[in-house]
Amino acid sequence: MQSDRRGHLVELQSIRGVAAMVVVVQHSSNVYDGAPGWWLTVFAIINSRAAVSLFFVLSGYVLTRMLEGQPFTLNAHFEFWLRRAFRIYPALVAVTIVSLCYAIFYRQYHLGLGNWFQHYFAVERQSYLLIALAFAGISAHVVPQVWTVAVELVASILMPGAAWYAARQSKAFSLLLIVSLVIGFSVGRDTPYSVMLFLPFFAVGIWIFFLPSRIRVILRNIPAPQWWFGLAVAGLFGSCALPIPDVLQMLEELGCITFILVMLIHGQLNIMLLRHPRMEWLGNLSYSLYLVHFLAVCGIASVVVPIQQHFGLSYVFISLVTIATTIIIALPLAAACRRWIELPGNTSGKNLAIWLRQYQALRPVRSPKGQHMSDWKTKQTFS
């Protein structure tokens, strides 16, 4: 796989962008009530649940890659958590503020949105406690898709310990992964935001990173025609159309995700489209796009609904207009959010982590009696 100048794996960054776009299209196709049956069937194939699962597995792999070579110390963990906080919260707080303003404005107007959207702006969802939890990233009562951020936050807390254990006890970690998947699929849906269901998905990403070397050698010697990738993608996003229980659908999706990532990272699967600069650009926007698109959908719907009611336009027409307009508006909004909020937040987190590391290195070493020693820790560690 190729890395860009920031060390990101280009193909994985592009896949993240595709997954974000799947969520955008699925949400913007489901704004209004009264959809014909064939419409629901077609857009069920655009499986946003599979896209979110892909997000989680990818995060497990990428965060493990980020932790590679780091010492298993409290300072190293704190630095990791600090950088994750600055990665997640700046854009989240900005979008939550705008969404809250929209929710307050919405109370005064009936926009005719479908029931799926209506309940997100109900007055009872806007209590002070729920709003505070929304800003903390652990409540989806202001920005609905933030439930996945809550899962990411829990996983980020556990990642350093999980990655450290996987690096030292690979067989035991594999067994623990299987057990966690069984528990997650059994009772995970009963936990808030299904966190126990999705946490094992991060562990799958860790497992992919620490895949045994003998398996990697085998994968490198297996020819991987591109139709394998197409078949796996079809199985991933078309799984919801299979006549099987929901749990089996999710297992099938997880299997397709694992296959795609393993073959891209460790095998010979070579998808040139994922290396295209536009695809990488979309991947770079993925987090901001994921956050801002719901605002775009609601804003567009508030304009489309009165026009539809006045002219009697068909459901299919207004839905197609909503999908296309959402993409057109959400992409530049996401680009602005990334440039002016997300990237400065990332830079601030990195700079603060470096400053804290240097501060720790320059602190005087104390003797057991608590007195300062003459030999100070110096910044040569970072030279």
Secondary structure, 3 states (H helix, E strand, C coil): CCECCCCCEHHHHHHHHHHHHHHHHHHHCCCCCCCCHHHHHHHHCCCHHHHHHHHHHHHHHHHHHHHCCCCCCHHHHHHHHHHHHHHHHHHHHHHHHHHHHHHHHHCCCCCCCCHHHHHHHCHHHCCHHHHHHHHCCCCCCCCHHHHHHHHHHHHHHHHHHHHHHHHHCHHHHHHHHHHHHHHHHHHHHHCHHHHHHHHHHHHHHHHHHCCCHHHHHHHHCCCCCHHHHHHHHHHHHCHHHCCCCHHHHHHHHHHHHHHHHHHHHCCCCCCHHHHCHHHHHHHHCHHHHHHHHHHHHHHHHHHHHHHHHHHCCCHHHHHHHHHHHHHHHHHHHHHHHHHHHHHHHHHHHHHHHHHHHHHHHHCEEECCCCCEEEEECCHHHHC
